[in-house]
Amino acid sequence: MHPDAVESWQEGASFVSTFLVRDGEFNLPEVTRIFEAAGSYSDCLASRQLDINISDLKAQCSACAVGSAQIEELFEE
């Protein structure tokens, strides 16, 4: 959280109908744009650690992909 933020919503990015991953590729330009755009709104602050936020999203996407593949394997059994 940004040190000047006093409410959790002040440091936030809104991902509305955005593909984080498409055809197996992480959509880095769009994700970066969304995180940086958060700082352009009144009383909102851009992320101080964009690389960590992006790494977290990539890890979550990878975990979902692994879980999805494992569920598909269960259905095939």
Distance bins in CASP14 RR format, pairs under 12 A and 6 or more apart:
PFRMAT RR
TARGET T0000
AUTHOR 0000-0000-0000
RMODE 2
METHOD distances of the structure
MODEL  1
1 7 0 0 0 0 1 0 0 0 0 0 0
1 8 1 0 0 1 0 0 0 0 0 0 0
1 9 0 0 0 0 0 1 0 0 0 0 0
1 10 0 0 0 0 1 0 0 0 0 0 0
1 11 1 0 1 0 0 0 0 0 0 0 0
1 12 0 0 0 0 1 0 0 0 0 0 0
1 44 0 0 0 0 0 1 0 0 0 0 0
1 45 0 0 0 0 1 0 0 0 0 0 0
1 47 0 0 0 0 1 0 0 0 0 0 0
1 48 0 0 0 0 1 0 0 0 0 0 0
1 49 0 0 0 0 0 1 0 0 0 0 0
1 53 0 0 0 0 0 1 0 0 0 0 0
2 8 0 0 0 0 0 1 0 0 0 0 0
2 9 0 0 0 0 0 1 0 0 0 0 0
2 10 1 0 0 1 0 0 0 0 0 0 0
2 11 1 0 1 0 0 0 0 0 0 0 0
2 12 0 0 0 0 1 0 0 0 0 0 0
2 38 0 0 0 0 0 1 0 0 0 0 0
2 39 0 0 0 0 1 0 0 0 0 0 0
2 43 0 0 0 0 0 1 0 0 0 0 0
2 44 0 0 0 0 1 0 0 0 0 0 0
2 45 1 1 0 0 0 0 0 0 0 0 0
2 46 1 0 0 1 0 0 0 0 0 0 0
2 47 1 0 0 1 0 0 0 0 0 0 0
2 48 1 0 1 0 0 0 0 0 0 0 0
2 49 0 0 0 0 1 0 0 0 0 0 0
3 10 0 0 0 0 0 1 0 0 0 0 0
3 11 0 0 0 0 0 1 0 0 0 0 0
3 45 0 0 0 0 1 0 0 0 0 0 0
3 48 0 0 0 0 1 0 0 0 0 0 0
4 10 0 0 0 0 1 0 0 0 0 0 0
4 11 0 0 0 0 1 0 0 0 0 0 0
4 39 0 0 0 0 0 1 0 0 0 0 0
4 43 0 0 0 0 0 1 0 0 0 0 0
4 44 0 0 0 0 0 1 0 0 0 0 0
4 45 1 0 0 1 0 0 0 0 0 0 0
4 46 0 0 0 0 0 1 0 0 0 0 0
4 48 0 0 0 0 0 1 0 0 0 0 0
5 11 1 0 1 0 0 0 0 0 0 0 0
5 12 0 0 0 0 1 0 0 0 0 0 0
5 38 0 0 0 0 0 1 0 0 0 0 0
5 39 0 0 0 0 0 1 0 0 0 0 0
5 43 0 0 0 0 1 0 0 0 0 0 0
5 44 0 0 0 0 1 0 0 0 0 0 0
5 45 1 0 1 0 0 0 0 0 0 0 0
5 46 0 0 0 0 0 1 0 0 0 0 0
5 47 0 0 0 0 0 1 0 0 0 0 0
5 48 0 0 0 0 0 1 0 0 0 0 0
6 43 0 0 0 0 1 0 0 0 0 0 0
6 44 0 0 0 0 0 1 0 0 0 0 0
6 45 0 0 0 0 0 1 0 0 0 0 0
7 43 0 0 0 0 1 0 0 0 0 0 0
7 44 0 0 0 0 1 0 0 0 0 0 0
7 45 0 0 0 0 0 1 0 0 0 0 0
8 44 0 0 0 0 0 1 0 0 0 0 0
8 45 0 0 0 0 0 1 0 0 0 0 0
9 38 0 0 0 0 0 1 0 0 0 0 0
9 41 0 0 0 0 0 1 0 0 0 0 0
9 42 0 0 0 0 0 1 0 0 0 0 0
9 43 0 0 0 0 1 0 0 0 0 0 0
9 44 1 0 0 1 0 0 0 0 0 0 0
9 45 0 0 0 0 0 1 0 0 0 0 0
10 38 0 0 0 0 1 0 0 0 0 0 0
10 39 0 0 0 0 1 0 0 0 0 0 0
10 41 0 0 0 0 1 0 0 0 0 0 0
10 42 0 0 0 0 1 0 0 0 0 0 0
10 43 1 0 1 0 0 0 0 0 0 0 0
10 44 1 0 1 0 0 0 0 0 0 0 0
10 45 1 0 1 0 0 0 0 0 0 0 0
10 46 0 0 0 0 0 1 0 0 0 0 0
10 47 0 0 0 0 0 1 0 0 0 0 0
11 35 0 0 0 0 1 0 0 0 0 0 0
11 38 1 0 0 1 0 0 0 0 0 0 0
11 39 0 0 0 0 1 0 0 0 0 0 0
11 41 0 0 0 0 0 1 0 0 0 0 0
11 43 0 0 0 0 0 1 0 0 0 0 0
11 44 1 0 0 1 0 0 0 0 0 0 0
11 45 1 0 1 0 0 0 0 0 0 0 0
11 46 1 0 0 1 0 0 0 0 0 0 0
11 47 1 0 0 1 0 0 0 0 0 0 0
11 48 0 0 0 0 1 0 0 0 0 0 0
11 49 0 0 0 0 0 1 0 0 0 0 0
11 50 0 0 0 0 0 1 0 0 0 0 0
11 53 0 0 0 0 1 0 0 0 0 0 0
12 34 0 0 0 0 1 0 0 0 0 0 0
12 35 0 0 0 0 1 0 0 0 0 0 0
12 36 0 0 0 0 0 1 0 0 0 0 0
12 37 0 0 0 0 0 1 0 0 0 0 0
12 38 1 0 1 0 0 0 0 0 0 0 0
12 39 0 0 0 0 1 0 0 0 0 0 0
12 40 0 0 0 0 0 1 0 0 0 0 0
12 41 0 0 0 0 1 0 0 0 0 0 0
12 43 0 0 0 0 0 1 0 0 0 0 0
12 44 1 0 0 1 0 0 0 0 0 0 0
12 45 0 0 0 0 1 0 0 0 0 0 0
12 46 0 0 0 0 1 0 0 0 0 0 0
12 47 1 0 0 1 0 0 0 0 0 0 0
12 48 0 0 0 0 0 1 0 0 0 0 0
12 53 0 0 0 0 1 0 0 0 0 0 0
13 20 0 0 0 0 0 1 0 0 0 0 0
13 30 0 0 0 0 0 1 0 0 0 0 0
13 31 0 0 0 0 1 0 0 0 0 0 0
13 32 0 0 0 0 0 1 0 0 0 0 0
13 33 0 0 0 0 1 0 0 0 0 0 0
13 34 1 0 1 0 0 0 0 0 0 0 0
13 35 1 0 1 0 0 0 0 0 0 0 0
13 36 0 0 0 0 1 0 0 0 0 0 0
13 37 1 0 0 1 0 0 0 0 0 0 0
13 38 1 0 1 0 0 0 0 0 0 0 0
13 39 0 0 0 0 1 0 0 0 0 0 0
13 40 0 0 0 0 0 1 0 0 0 0 0
13 41 0 0 0 0 0 1 0 0 0 0 0
13 44 0 0 0 0 1 0 0 0 0 0 0
13 45 0 0 0 0 0 1 0 0 0 0 0
13 46 0 0 0 0 1 0 0 0 0 0 0
13 47 1 0 0 1 0 0 0 0 0 0 0
13 50 0 0 0 0 1 0 0 0 0 0 0
13 53 1 0 0 1 0 0 0 0 0 0 0
13 54 0 0 0 0 0 1 0 0 0 0 0
13 56 0 0 0 0 0 1 0 0 0 0 0
13 57 0 0 0 0 1 0 0 0 0 0 0
14 34 1 0 0 1 0 0 0 0 0 0 0
14 35 0 0 0 0 0 1 0 0 0 0 0
14 37 0 0 0 0 1 0 0 0 0 0 0
14 38 1 0 0 1 0 0 0 0 0 0 0
14 39 0 0 0 0 0 1 0 0 0 0 0
14 41 0 0 0 0 1 0 0 0 0 0 0
14 44 0 0 0 0 1 0 0 0 0 0 0
15 27 0 0 0 0 0 1 0 0 0 0 0
15 30 0 0 0 0 1 0 0 0 0 0 0
15 31 1 0 0 1 0 0 0 0 0 0 0
15 33 0 0 0 0 0 1 0 0 0 0 0
15 34 1 0 0 1 0 0 0 0 0 0 0
15 35 0 0 0 0 1 0 0 0 0 0 0
15 37 0 0 0 0 0 1 0 0 0 0 0
15 38 0 0 0 0 0 1 0 0 0 0 0
15 53 0 0 0 0 0 1 0 0 0 0 0
15 57 0 0 0 0 1 0 0 0 0 0 0
15 60 0 0 0 0 0 1 0 0 0 0 0
15 61 0 0 0 0 0 1 0 0 0 0 0
16 30 0 0 0 0 0 1 0 0 0 0 0
16 34 0 0 0 0 1 0 0 0 0 0 0
16 37 0 0 0 0 0 1 0 0 0 0 0
17 30 0 0 0 0 0 1 0 0 0 0 0
17 34 0 0 0 0 0 1 0 0 0 0 0
18 26 0 0 0 0 0 1 0 0 0 0 0
18 27 1 0 0 1 0 0 0 0 0 0 0
18 29 0 0 0 0 0 1 0 0 0 0 0
18 30 1 0 0 1 0 0 0 0 0 0 0
18 31 1 0 0 1 0 0 0 0 0 0 0
18 32 0 0 0 0 0 1 0 0 0 0 0
18 33 0 0 0 0 1 0 0 0 0 0 0
18 34 1 0 0 1 0 0 0 0 0 0 0
18 35 0 0 0 0 0 1 0 0 0 0 0
18 37 0 0 0 0 0 1 0 0 0 0 0
18 57 0 0 0 0 0 1 0 0 0 0 0
19 25 0 0 0 0 1 0 0 0 0 0 0
19 26 0 0 0 0 1 0 0 0 0 0 0
19 27 1 0 1 0 0 0 0 0 0 0 0
19 28 0 0 0 0 0 1 0 0 0 0 0
19 29 0 0 0 0 0 1 0 0 0 0 0
19 30 1 0 0 1 0 0 0 0 0 0 0
19 31 0 0 0 0 1 0 0 0 0 0 0
19 34 0 0 0 0 0 1 0 0 0 0 0
19 61 0 0 0 0 0 1 0 0 0 0 0
20 26 1 0 0 1 0 0 0 0 0 0 0
20 27 1 0 1 0 0 0 0 0 0 0 0
20 28 0 0 0 0 1 0 0 0 0 0 0
20 29 0 0 0 0 0 1 0 0 0 0 0
20 30 0 0 0 0 1 0 0 0 0 0 0
20 31 1 0 0 1 0 0 0 0 0 0 0
20 32 0 0 0 0 0 1 0 0 0 0 0
20 34 0 0 0 0 1 0 0 0 0 0 0
20 35 0 0 0 0 0 1 0 0 0 0 0
20 53 0 0 0 0 0 1 0 0 0 0 0
20 54 0 0 0 0 0 1 0 0 0 0 0
20 56 0 0 0 0 0 1 0 0 0 0 0
20 57 1 0 0 1 0 0 0 0 0 0 0
20 58 0 0 0 0 1 0 0 0 0 0 0
20 59 0 0 0 0 0 1 0 0 0 0 0
20 60 0 0 0 0 1 0 0 0 0 0 0
20 61 1 0 1 0 0 0 0 0 0 0 0
20 62 0 0 0 0 0 1 0 0 0 0 0
20 64 0 0 0 0 1 0 0 0 0 0 0
20 65 0 0 0 0 0 1 0 0 0 0 0
21 27 1 0 0 1 0 0 0 0 0 0 0
21 28 0 0 0 0 0 1 0 0 0 0 0
21 30 0 0 0 0 0 1 0 0 0 0 0
21 31 0 0 0 0 1 0 0 0 0 0 0
21 57 0 0 0 0 1 0 0 0 0 0 0
21 58 0 0 0 0 1 0 0 0 0 0 0
21 60 0 0 0 0 0 1 0 0 0 0 0
21 61 1 0 1 0 0 0 0 0 0 0 0
21 62 0 0 0 0 1 0 0 0 0 0 0
21 63 0 0 0 0 0 1 0 0 0 0 0
21 64 0 0 0 0 1 0 0 0 0 0 0
21 65 1 0 0 1 0 0 0 0 0 0 0
21 68 0 0 0 0 0 1 0 0 0 0 0
22 28 0 0 0 0 0 1 0 0 0 0 0
22 29 0 0 0 0 0 1 0 0 0 0 0
22 30 0 0 0 0 1 0 0 0 0 0 0
22 31 0 0 0 0 0 1 0 0 0 0 0
22 61 0 0 0 0 0 1 0 0 0 0 0
24 58 0 0 0 0 0 1 0 0 0 0 0
24 61 0 0 0 0 1 0 0 0 0 0 0
24 62 0 0 0 0 0 1 0 0 0 0 0
24 64 0 0 0 0 0 1 0 0 0 0 0
24 65 0 0 0 0 1 0 0 0 0 0 0
25 31 0 0 0 0 0 1 0 0 0 0 0
25 58 0 0 0 0 0 1 0 0 0 0 0
25 61 0 0 0 0 0 1 0 0 0 0 0
26 32 0 0 0 0 0 1 0 0 0 0 0
26 54 0 0 0 0 1 0 0 0 0 0 0
26 55 0 0 0 0 0 1 0 0 0 0 0
26 57 1 0 0 1 0 0 0 0 0 0 0
26 58 1 0 1 0 0 0 0 0 0 0 0
26 59 0 0 0 0 0 1 0 0 0 0 0
26 60 0 0 0 0 0 1 0 0 0 0 0
26 61 1 0 0 1 0 0 0 0 0 0 0
26 62 0 0 0 0 1 0 0 0 0 0 0
26 65 0 0 0 0 0 1 0 0 0 0 0
27 33 0 0 0 0 1 0 0 0 0 0 0
27 34 0 0 0 0 1 0 0 0 0 0 0
27 54 0 0 0 0 0 1 0 0 0 0 0
27 57 0 0 0 0 1 0 0 0 0 0 0
27 58 0 0 0 0 0 1 0 0 0 0 0
27 61 0 0 0 0 1 0 0 0 0 0 0
28 34 0 0 0 0 0 1 0 0 0 0 0
28 35 0 0 0 0 0 1 0 0 0 0 0
28 50 0 0 0 0 0 1 0 0 0 0 0
28 51 0 0 0 0 0 1 0 0 0 0 0
28 53 0 0 0 0 0 1 0 0 0 0 0
28 54 1 0 0 1 0 0 0 0 0 0 0
28 55 0 0 0 0 0 1 0 0 0 0 0
28 57 0 0 0 0 1 0 0 0 0 0 0
28 58 0 0 0 0 1 0 0 0 0 0 0
28 61 0 0 0 0 0 1 0 0 0 0 0
29 35 0 0 0 0 0 1 0 0 0 0 0
29 36 0 0 0 0 0 1 0 0 0 0 0
29 54 0 0 0 0 0 1 0 0 0 0 0
30 36 0 0 0 0 0 1 0 0 0 0 0
30 37 0 0 0 0 0 1 0 0 0 0 0
30 54 0 0 0 0 0 1 0 0 0 0 0
30 57 0 0 0 0 0 1 0 0 0 0 0
31 37 0 0 0 0 0 1 0 0 0 0 0
31 38 0 0 0 0 0 1 0 0 0 0 0
31 47 0 0 0 0 0 1 0 0 0 0 0
31 50 0 0 0 0 1 0 0 0 0 0 0
31 51 0 0 0 0 0 1 0 0 0 0 0
31 53 0 0 0 0 1 0 0 0 0 0 0
31 54 1 0 0 1 0 0 0 0 0 0 0
31 55 0 0 0 0 0 1 0 0 0 0 0
31 56 0 0 0 0 0 1 0 0 0 0 0
31 57 1 0 0 1 0 0 0 0 0 0 0
31 58 0 0 0 0 1 0 0 0 0 0 0
31 60 0 0 0 0 0 1 0 0 0 0 0
31 61 0 0 0 0 0 1 0 0 0 0 0
32 38 0 0 0 0 0 1 0 0 0 0 0
32 46 0 0 0 0 0 1 0 0 0 0 0
32 47 0 0 0 0 1 0 0 0 0 0 0
32 50 1 0 0 1 0 0 0 0 0 0 0
32 51 0 0 0 0 1 0 0 0 0 0 0
32 53 0 0 0 0 1 0 0 0 0 0 0
32 54 1 0 0 1 0 0 0 0 0 0 0
32 57 0 0 0 0 0 1 0 0 0 0 0
33 39 0 0 0 0 0 1 0 0 0 0 0
33 40 0 0 0 0 0 1 0 0 0 0 0
33 46 0 0 0 0 0 1 0 0 0 0 0
33 50 0 0 0 0 0 1 0 0 0 0 0
33 54 0 0 0 0 0 1 0 0 0 0 0
34 40 0 0 0 0 0 1 0 0 0 0 0
34 41 0 0 0 0 0 1 0 0 0 0 0
34 46 0 0 0 0 0 1 0 0 0 0 0
34 47 0 0 0 0 0 1 0 0 0 0 0
34 50 0 0 0 0 0 1 0 0 0 0 0
34 53 0 0 0 0 0 1 0 0 0 0 0
34 54 0 0 0 0 0 1 0 0 0 0 0
34 57 0 0 0 0 0 1 0 0 0 0 0
35 44 0 0 0 0 0 1 0 0 0 0 0
35 45 0 0 0 0 0 1 0 0 0 0 0
35 46 1 0 0 1 0 0 0 0 0 0 0
35 47 1 0 1 0 0 0 0 0 0 0 0
35 48 0 0 0 0 0 1 0 0 0 0 0
35 49 0 0 0 0 0 1 0 0 0 0 0
35 50 1 0 1 0 0 0 0 0 0 0 0
35 51 0 0 0 0 0 1 0 0 0 0 0
35 52 0 0 0 0 0 1 0 0 0 0 0
35 53 1 0 1 0 0 0 0 0 0 0 0
35 54 1 0 0 1 0 0 0 0 0 0 0
35 56 0 0 0 0 0 1 0 0 0 0 0
35 57 0 0 0 0 1 0 0 0 0 0 0
36 44 0 0 0 0 0 1 0 0 0 0 0
36 45 0 0 0 0 0 1 0 0 0 0 0
36 46 1 0 1 0 0 0 0 0 0 0 0
36 47 0 0 0 0 1 0 0 0 0 0 0
36 48 0 0 0 0 0 1 0 0 0 0 0
36 50 1 0 0 1 0 0 0 0 0 0 0
36 53 0 0 0 0 0 1 0 0 0 0 0
36 54 0 0 0 0 0 1 0 0 0 0 0
37 44 0 0 0 0 1 0 0 0 0 0 0
37 45 0 0 0 0 0 1 0 0 0 0 0
37 46 0 0 0 0 1 0 0 0 0 0 0
37 47 0 0 0 0 0 1 0 0 0 0 0
37 50 0 0 0 0 0 1 0 0 0 0 0
38 44 1 0 1 0 0 0 0 0 0 0 0
38 45 1 0 0 1 0 0 0 0 0 0 0
38 46 1 0 1 0 0 0 0 0 0 0 0
38 47 1 0 0 1 0 0 0 0 0 0 0
38 48 0 0 0 0 0 1 0 0 0 0 0
38 50 0 0 0 0 0 1 0 0 0 0 0
38 53 0 0 0 0 0 1 0 0 0 0 0
39 45 1 0 1 0 0 0 0 0 0 0 0
39 46 1 1 0 0 0 0 0 0 0 0 0
39 47 0 0 0 0 1 0 0 0 0 0 0
39 48 0 0 0 0 0 1 0 0 0 0 0
39 50 0 0 0 0 0 1 0 0 0 0 0
40 46 1 0 0 1 0 0 0 0 0 0 0
46 53 0 0 0 0 0 1 0 0 0 0 0
47 53 1 0 1 0 0 0 0 0 0 0 0
47 54 0 0 0 0 1 0 0 0 0 0 0
47 55 0 0 0 0 0 1 0 0 0 0 0
47 56 0 0 0 0 0 1 0 0 0 0 0
47 57 0 0 0 0 0 1 0 0 0 0 0
49 55 0 0 0 0 1 0 0 0 0 0 0
49 56 0 0 0 0 1 0 0 0 0 0 0
50 56 0 0 0 0 0 1 0 0 0 0 0
50 57 0 0 0 0 0 1 0 0 0 0 0
51 57 0 0 0 0 0 1 0 0 0 0 0
51 58 0 0 0 0 0 1 0 0 0 0 0
52 58 0 0 0 0 0 1 0 0 0 0 0
52 59 0 0 0 0 0 1 0 0 0 0 0
53 59 0 0 0 0 0 1 0 0 0 0 0
53 60 0 0 0 0 0 1 0 0 0 0 0
54 60 0 0 0 0 0 1 0 0 0 0 0
54 61 0 0 0 0 0 1 0 0 0 0 0
55 61 0 0 0 0 0 1 0 0 0 0 0
55 62 0 0 0 0 0 1 0 0 0 0 0
56 62 0 0 0 0 0 1 0 0 0 0 0
56 63 0 0 0 0 0 1 0 0 0 0 0
57 63 0 0 0 0 0 1 0 0 0 0 0
57 64 0 0 0 0 0 1 0 0 0 0 0
58 64 0 0 0 0 0 1 0 0 0 0 0
58 65 0 0 0 0 0 1 0 0 0 0 0
59 65 0 0 0 0 0 1 0 0 0 0 0
59 66 0 0 0 0 0 1 0 0 0 0 0
60 66 0 0 0 0 0 1 0 0 0 0 0
60 67 0 0 0 0 0 1 0 0 0 0 0
61 67 0 0 0 0 0 1 0 0 0 0 0
61 68 0 0 0 0 0 1 0 0 0 0 0
62 68 0 0 0 0 0 1 0 0 0 0 0
62 69 0 0 0 0 0 1 0 0 0 0 0
63 69 0 0 0 0 0 1 0 0 0 0 0
63 70 0 0 0 0 0 1 0 0 0 0 0
64 70 0 0 0 0 0 1 0 0 0 0 0
64 71 0 0 0 0 0 1 0 0 0 0 0
65 71 0 0 0 0 0 1 0 0 0 0 0
65 72 0 0 0 0 0 1 0 0 0 0 0
66 72 0 0 0 0 0 1 0 0 0 0 0
66 73 0 0 0 0 0 1 0 0 0 0 0
67 73 0 0 0 0 1 0 0 0 0 0 0
67 74 0 0 0 0 1 0 0 0 0 0 0
68 74 0 0 0 0 0 1 0 0 0 0 0
68 75 0 0 0 0 0 1 0 0 0 0 0
69 75 0 0 0 0 0 1 0 0 0 0 0
69 76 0 0 0 0 0 1 0 0 0 0 0
70 76 0 0 0 0 0 1 0 0 0 0 0
70 77 0 0 0 0 0 1 0 0 0 0 0
71 77 0 0 0 0 0 1 0 0 0 0 0
END
